[in-house]
Amino acid sequence: MRKNSKKVFYDDKGIVKPHASIKKYSHKIDKYKLEKKGNSKMGAIACWSTLMGDFVYKNLKGVLHDITGTCHNCEACKTSCYVRHSYNVRPAAILNHAKNTWGMRNDRSKVAADIAQQLSRGNISIVRINASGEIENEDQFALWCTLAYSFKDVKFYIYTKNYPVAEHFLLNGLVPKNFVVVYSVWGKYGVAEYERVKHLPNVKAFVFDDGNMQLNAKVHCPAYVEKFKTSDKYKRTDIHCIDCKLCFNSKVKVIACHDH
């Protein structure tokens, strides 16, 4: 939790504090949908997000009450998790992500049908999965493979640290060509797992550059290339994922990033 934030709607124990966007929220889920625009780094890329973290979110109403985040082993990356900050800046995102989390666990057939209906309109060409959160099991991964097989003109890409699930689908030839699987690698975490699947054409590694990278990256994400003069933090450039496309369209296999 950022101490310099005057308005804090979420803390590290998962407590969601009262806010207008939460009070107005109806727990009734009429339709699941991709967000047409992701975060400031992504630009105009449709994305799907679930709750980050591995703790229970409190104070949400209805079926979303006391719902657990989708990540695991958060110690590997929590200090650099951009979603932790975004939940305070955009508290309504907590509720949207909670809805998607509940749907992926309890209502996958409707999730798939609603997203398929949205994609059938033909105005979405790129889908990013896990802008926040994580794939939890093979059934969830299979949902995205099925959608990718059904919409071959759409590019799907996912960032994941759930290496066992991704590896099962990749090594058994179950991932379609238009579905890029990006292994998130932090320090030694994920290196051995990436090495087992790196020979496959639709696999990449996205490596957090903490000065001790275990994989050789020839390029860095152009969204963060220059530090602020007064700190070790990196500035955000005007380049967005929709402009760069290194993570899902380039032949570059390993991309490093200074920040999220």
C-alpha positions as CSV (number, residue, x, y, z in Angstrom):
1,M,0.0,0.0,0.0
2,R,1.4,3.4,-0.9
3,K,1.7,5.6,2.1
4,N,1.6,8.8,0.1
5,S,-1.7,8.0,-1.4
6,K,-4.5,10.1,0.3
7,K,-7.3,7.9,-1.0
8,V,-6.6,4.2,-0.4
9,F,-9.3,1.7,-1.3
10,Y,-7.3,-1.5,-1.0
11,D,-4.6,-2.7,1.3
12,D,-2.3,-5.7,1.4
13,K,-4.7,-7.7,3.6
14,G,-7.4,-7.5,0.8
15,I,-9.6,-5.0,2.6
16,V,-11.6,-3.1,0.1
17,K,-12.7,0.2,1.7
18,P,-16.1,1.9,1.0
19,H,-16.1,4.0,-2.2
20,A,-18.8,5.3,-4.6
21,S,-17.8,2.9,-7.3
22,I,-18.2,0.0,-4.9
23,K,-21.4,1.1,-3.4
24,K,-23.1,1.5,-6.8
25,Y,-21.9,-1.9,-8.0
26,S,-24.5,-4.6,-8.5
27,H,-23.3,-8.2,-7.8
28,K,-25.6,-9.5,-10.5
29,I,-23.5,-10.6,-13.4
30,D,-25.3,-10.0,-16.7
31,K,-22.4,-10.3,-19.1
32,Y,-18.7,-11.0,-19.2
33,K,-16.6,-9.0,-21.6
34,L,-13.1,-8.0,-22.6
35,E,-12.1,-4.5,-21.7
36,K,-11.6,-2.6,-25.0
37,K,-8.7,-0.7,-23.6
38,G,-6.1,-2.0,-21.2
39,N,-3.8,0.0,-18.9
40,S,-1.8,3.1,-20.0
41,K,1.1,0.9,-21.2
42,M,-1.0,-1.3,-23.4
43,G,-3.0,1.2,-25.4
44,A,-5.9,0.0,-27.5
45,I,-5.6,-3.8,-26.8
46,A,-8.6,-5.7,-25.6
47,C,-7.8,-7.5,-22.3
48,W,-9.1,-9.9,-19.7
49,S,-8.2,-9.5,-16.0
50,T,-8.8,-11.4,-12.8
51,L,-8.0,-10.5,-9.2
52,M,-4.3,-10.3,-8.4
53,G,-2.8,-11.7,-5.3
54,D,-3.2,-14.8,-3.2
55,F,-5.3,-13.4,-0.4
56,V,-9.0,-13.0,0.3
57,Y,-10.7,-9.8,-0.7
58,K,-13.1,-8.5,2.0
59,N,-16.1,-6.2,1.9
60,L,-17.3,-7.2,-1.6
61,K,-21.0,-8.0,-1.8
62,G,-23.2,-10.9,-3.1
63,V,-21.5,-13.8,-4.8
64,L,-18.2,-11.9,-4.8
65,H,-18.0,-11.7,-1.0
66,D,-14.7,-12.9,0.4
67,I,-13.2,-14.0,-3.0
68,T,-9.6,-15.0,-3.2
69,G,-7.1,-13.6,-5.7
70,T,-5.8,-15.8,-8.6
71,C,-2.1,-15.5,-8.2
72,H,0.3,-17.9,-6.4
73,N,3.8,-17.4,-5.1
74,C,3.3,-13.7,-4.9
75,E,6.6,-13.2,-3.0
76,A,8.4,-13.6,-6.4
77,C,7.0,-10.3,-7.8
78,K,4.7,-8.5,-5.4
79,T,7.2,-5.5,-4.9
80,S,7.0,-4.7,-8.6
81,C,3.3,-5.5,-9.2
82,Y,1.8,-2.6,-11.1
83,V,-1.8,-3.9,-10.3
84,R,-1.3,-3.3,-6.6
85,H,-1.0,0.4,-7.3
86,S,-3.7,0.5,-9.9
87,Y,-6.3,-0.9,-7.5
88,N,-5.9,2.3,-5.4
89,V,-6.0,4.5,-8.5
90,R,-8.9,2.7,-10.1
91,P,-10.9,1.0,-7.3
92,A,-13.7,0.0,-9.7
93,A,-11.1,-2.4,-11.3
94,I,-11.2,-4.6,-8.2
95,L,-14.9,-5.2,-8.8
96,N,-14.5,-5.9,-12.5
97,H,-11.7,-8.3,-11.8
98,A,-13.7,-10.0,-9.0
99,K,-16.6,-10.6,-11.4
100,N,-14.2,-12.2,-14.0
101,T,-12.6,-14.3,-11.3
102,W,-15.9,-15.6,-10.1
103,G,-16.9,-16.3,-13.7
104,M,-13.8,-18.3,-14.5
105,R,-14.3,-20.4,-11.5
106,N,-18.1,-20.9,-11.6
107,D,-19.5,-19.9,-14.9
108,R,-17.0,-20.7,-17.6
109,S,-19.5,-21.6,-20.3
110,K,-21.1,-18.2,-20.1
111,V,-17.7,-16.4,-20.0
112,A,-16.7,-18.2,-23.2
113,A,-20.1,-17.5,-24.9
114,D,-20.1,-13.8,-24.0
115,I,-16.5,-13.3,-25.1
116,A,-17.2,-15.2,-28.4
117,Q,-20.2,-13.0,-29.0
118,Q,-18.0,-9.9,-28.5
119,L,-15.2,-11.2,-30.8
120,S,-17.7,-12.1,-33.5
121,R,-18.3,-8.4,-34.1
122,G,-14.9,-8.3,-35.8
123,N,-13.6,-5.2,-34.2
124,I,-11.0,-6.8,-31.9
125,S,-7.8,-8.1,-33.4
126,I,-5.6,-8.6,-30.3
127,V,-6.5,-10.0,-26.9
128,R,-4.2,-9.9,-23.9
129,I,-5.0,-12.4,-21.1
130,N,-3.9,-11.8,-17.6
131,A,-3.4,-8.0,-17.7
132,S,-4.1,-8.8,-14.0
133,G,-4.3,-12.1,-12.3
134,E,-3.4,-15.6,-13.4
135,I,-4.7,-18.8,-15.0
136,E,-5.5,-21.2,-12.2
137,N,-6.1,-24.5,-13.9
138,E,-6.3,-26.5,-17.1
139,D,-10.0,-25.8,-17.6
140,Q,-9.3,-22.0,-17.7
141,F,-6.4,-22.4,-20.1
142,A,-8.5,-24.6,-22.3
143,L,-11.2,-21.9,-22.5
144,W,-8.7,-19.5,-24.2
145,C,-7.4,-22.2,-26.5
146,T,-10.9,-22.9,-27.6
147,L,-11.6,-19.2,-28.3
148,A,-8.3,-18.9,-30.2
149,Y,-9.1,-21.9,-32.4
150,S,-12.5,-20.4,-33.1
151,F,-11.2,-16.9,-34.0
152,K,-8.1,-17.5,-36.0
153,D,-7.8,-13.9,-37.2
154,V,-7.4,-12.7,-33.6
155,K,-4.1,-12.7,-31.9
156,F,-4.3,-14.0,-28.3
157,Y,-1.4,-13.7,-25.9
158,I,-1.0,-14.5,-22.2
159,Y,1.5,-13.8,-19.5
160,T,1.7,-16.6,-17.0
161,K,3.7,-18.0,-14.1
162,N,1.5,-21.1,-13.9
163,Y,4.2,-23.0,-15.9
164,P,2.8,-26.6,-15.3
165,V,-0.5,-25.8,-16.9
166,A,1.0,-23.9,-19.8
167,E,3.6,-26.6,-20.3
168,H,1.0,-29.3,-20.5
169,F,-0.9,-27.6,-23.3
170,L,2.3,-26.5,-25.2
171,L,4.1,-29.9,-25.1
172,N,0.9,-31.7,-26.2
173,G,0.4,-29.5,-29.2
174,L,-2.9,-28.1,-27.8
175,V,-2.1,-24.3,-28.2
176,P,-3.2,-22.8,-31.6
177,K,-0.7,-20.8,-33.7
178,N,-2.5,-17.5,-33.0
179,F,-2.1,-17.9,-29.2
180,V,1.3,-16.7,-27.9
181,V,2.3,-17.9,-24.4
182,V,4.7,-15.5,-22.6
183,Y,6.5,-17.0,-19.5
184,S,6.9,-14.3,-16.9
185,V,10.4,-14.8,-15.5
186,W,11.7,-13.1,-12.3
187,G,15.3,-13.9,-11.3
188,K,15.7,-17.7,-11.3
189,Y,11.9,-18.1,-11.1
190,G,10.7,-19.6,-14.3
191,V,14.0,-20.0,-16.1
192,A,14.1,-23.8,-16.1
193,E,10.5,-24.0,-17.1
194,Y,11.0,-21.7,-20.0
195,E,14.0,-23.7,-21.2
196,R,11.8,-26.7,-21.5
197,V,9.4,-25.0,-24.0
198,K,11.5,-22.3,-25.7
199,H,11.9,-24.4,-28.9
200,L,8.2,-23.9,-29.6
201,P,7.4,-21.0,-32.0
202,N,4.6,-19.4,-30.0
203,V,6.5,-19.3,-26.7
204,K,8.4,-16.2,-25.3
205,A,9.9,-15.1,-22.1
206,F,9.3,-11.7,-20.5
207,V,12.1,-11.1,-18.0
208,F,12.1,-8.5,-15.2
209,D,15.5,-6.9,-15.3
210,D,16.6,-6.5,-11.7
211,G,20.2,-6.4,-12.7
212,N,20.6,-10.2,-12.2
213,M,18.8,-11.7,-15.1
214,Q,19.3,-15.4,-15.7
215,L,18.2,-15.3,-19.4
216,N,19.9,-13.5,-22.1
217,A,17.6,-10.7,-23.5
218,K,18.7,-8.9,-26.6
219,V,16.0,-6.2,-26.3
220,H,14.2,-4.3,-23.5
221,C,10.6,-3.3,-23.5
222,P,10.7,0.3,-24.9
223,A,8.0,1.5,-22.5
224,Y,10.7,1.9,-19.8
225,V,14.2,2.9,-21.0
226,E,15.3,5.9,-19.0
227,K,15.5,6.5,-15.3
228,F,14.3,9.6,-13.5
229,K,17.1,11.9,-12.5
230,T,16.1,11.9,-8.8
231,S,15.5,8.1,-8.3
232,D,16.2,4.6,-9.6
233,K,12.7,4.4,-11.1
234,Y,12.2,4.3,-14.8
235,K,10.1,6.8,-16.8
236,R,7.1,5.7,-18.9
237,T,7.7,6.5,-22.6
238,D,4.9,7.2,-25.1
239,I,5.3,3.8,-26.7
240,H,2.4,1.4,-26.1
241,C,2.1,-2.4,-26.5
242,I,-0.1,-1.8,-29.5
243,D,2.8,0.0,-31.2
244,C,5.6,-2.2,-30.1
245,K,4.2,-5.8,-30.5
246,L,7.4,-7.4,-29.4
247,C,5.6,-9.7,-27.0
248,F,3.3,-11.3,-29.5
249,N,4.4,-10.5,-33.1
250,S,8.2,-10.4,-33.2
251,K,10.6,-13.3,-33.7
252,V,12.5,-12.1,-30.6
253,K,12.1,-14.8,-28.0
254,V,13.2,-13.1,-24.8
255,I,12.2,-9.5,-23.9
256,A,13.5,-7.8,-20.7
257,C,11.7,-5.0,-18.9
258,H,13.0,-2.5,-16.4
259,D,9.6,-1.8,-14.9
260,H,5.9,-2.5,-15.2
